[in-house]
Every structure is written in structure tokens, then in C-alpha cells.
Amino acid sequence: MELRSCFNSTSNRTAVVSQNIAPAVVLGLCCFFGLPSNIAVIISIAREWNRNLSFTLKLMINLAVSDALTLCLAPFVLYAVLFGWIFSFWFCKFLFFLGHWSLYVGVLTITSMSVHRYHNVIKSRVTNRMILQRLERRHRRLQLIGIWILAFVFALPVFFTQGVNDGLKRCQRTMESQSVEVTVLLFEMMLGFVIPFLTMLTFYLWLHKGLRQKAKRSSVTTAPQDQELRNQGTNVRTYKKRLVISIVVAFFVFWTPVHIINVIDIVTTLTKTSHPDVHCQLKSFRQRYGDTSKAVALLNCCLNPFLYAISSGNLKKCFRKT
């Protein structure tokens, strides 16, 4: 009876089609609004690339490139959600590998933003203006390249674990070993969400603590005639802080559902033989909301450009020379 109910829940084509409407609509909106917006951000920032552009803006153009690349792949996913996977086996592997690669670039870029904000605000001004400045520029170039290389390594397991399920006509994970599947899911959760988010949270707590200490010291030692200039610098730093924090908060909000589904996938895999009834219920829940959670995550890719626009009309001016 358990196996029969599980089979019935997975073979109800009408229900599956109706459940795919919501993620398909979200994916369509992401492509329509997100891709042009990210391209506009890339063009507007790239025009200023050789004009002493700040490292924060370089990280933002890096994020916009990864978001645009992800959204370029979304139409294929949209078609597969509505009509099933009709493309080749190798295209399935390549498409999802490329998608995970670009998503990992976005995660690493956002994490680098939080680390850079802490280092840029708390570090000594004297150190910033002396010998280490040239070394920092070289280090930042290497960091941008390293983000893409590291993301490439993180995405490699997808190429070997992704396959086509001919029965369901889906491009999905096809792993026979439960231990391998659990390991891959834990790998994605730790490197794609848990470790980056804890890193962001830690550095922002340190940043908040450091700014409070600097504010107390400056209020005691600053002369009244210098207070206005100091307040102007504080306003710029506050804008930067709010913008980057808003990007981090959006990352947490939109990516949490995906990793909740990953946790459900782990439990589903572990209960396949020991608790068949729980396995069927979790599998049914995952089939209902799995595509929706991924579509919600892609909203993050089209939201970032609007965060740039809402935060300030003088984006380049505020972020230059930091």
C-alpha cells in the first residue's frame, strides 16, 4: 500500500503540470526583467573600469556577470519545467554545471563583499596609503580570478552527478549510491550557503563592533571644524554598508528555501528503506515545491540590480576611491 500510494503521488501528471505553473511564471519574469537589468549594470560600471574604479564596484560587476549568465540559462530550464527535458544527455550535464558555476561565483562574490567591507573600513588609513596599496591591487585582481576558479571547482560534482530521468523527462541528479547523494547535498549546502553566510555574519558583526569603537574615539578627539567633513564620509560609508547588507540579506532570504529542500532530499534518501511512508511523503512534498524553491532563488539574480538603483543615484561616485 505504501509503495502504491508513493507511485500514485509521483504519477499524477495533471497535478505535476499545475504545480509547474508557478515556477514557470517566476522564471519567465526573472528572464524578462533580470537579464536586461544585469546587462545594464555591467555596461554602466564597465564604462568606468579604467577610471580608478573601487574594488567594491568590481565585485558588483562580477556579481552582475554571474547573475546574467545564470539568467541566460533560465529559458532552457523554463522549457523543461513546462514540457519536460527534450535535450541531450550531455547538454543536461553542461547546462546545470554552468548554472551551478555561475551561482557559486555569485555566492563567493557576495562573501568577498562582506570581507572587503570589514577590511576597508576597519584597516588603518596609513596602511592603505603606503607600500601595501600596490600589493592590494594585485591581490584584488587575483581575488576576482580566484573566485571564478574556485567556483569552477565547487561546481565540478554537478557534471558527474547530473543526468536525465527518461521516465519523468527531467534533468536531475542520478546517483545510485545513497552515501554519494548525501555527500553531494551536504557539499552544496556547506559551500553554497552555510559557510558563506556564517562568514558574512561574522564579518558584519566585527564591522559593527569596529565602527562603534571608532565612533566613540572620533567623538572625543575630533575638532568641531572637522566634524562636517567627517559626517560626509560617514554618510558614504553608511550607504555602502546598507547596500552590501541588503545584498547579503536578499541572498539569505531567497536561498534558504533551496537548502531546506536539500535537507528534505537528504532525509528522503536516508529513509528510503527504513521508513517508506516518510520517504513517500517527503518525496511528494519535494516534487511539489522543489521547482518553486529554485525559481525563488533565481529571483535573487534579478533583484540585485534594483538594489543598486534604489540605494543611490550616485552609485559610482560613492564607491570610487575606497
PyMOL commands that set and color helices and strands:
alter all, ss='L'
color gray80, all
select helices_A, chain A and resi 2-10+13-19+21-46+55-83+89-122+125-129+132-161+178-221+224-270+276-311+315-319
alter helices_A, ss='H'
color red, helices_A
select strands_A, chain A and resi 162-165+170-173
alter strands_A, ss='S'
color yellow, strands_A
deselect
rebuild
show_as cartoon
